[in-house]
Amino acid sequence: MSRIITPSEVAQQLDVSESDLSFWRDNALGPRWIKLGKSTIRYVDSAVHDWLIGQLKEPTPVLTVEVRNESESALQRETLPDVD
């Protein structure tokens, strides 16, 4: 079951400052939030979780080639397939 949580709790969970959360709200960058009354901000914990999961990035494949001498290695002569 989802809980309603404060900006302080969200900031602590995400290890950011409350002012960062405020900036994110002002610029539509962070997790979805609710405004209650004139100035009370709250978050739904499941929405924060969904937003965080949406921030995951796929790792970029890296190929490291080490050349130990001046002559061309077999790997340098081989044609490697494109990596998507």
C-alpha positions, 0 to 999 in steps of 0.5 A: 500500500502506498504512503503519503510522505513529506519532502524531507522523507523523499530528500532523505531517501534520494540523498538530495536536499529539499531545495533540490526537490523544490527546484525539480518541482519548479522545473517538472524534473523530479517525482510527481507530487501533490500540493495540499492547501497553499503550501503543503507538498507531499509525495506518494512513495510508489510514485517516487519509486516509479520515477526513480526506476525510470531514471535507470540508464543502460550501461554503455558497453566498453571495449578495452584493447591492450597492445603489448608490443608494436606489431599489430595484434590479432584483435586489431585485424579482426572486424568486430560487430556493431554493439547496440 
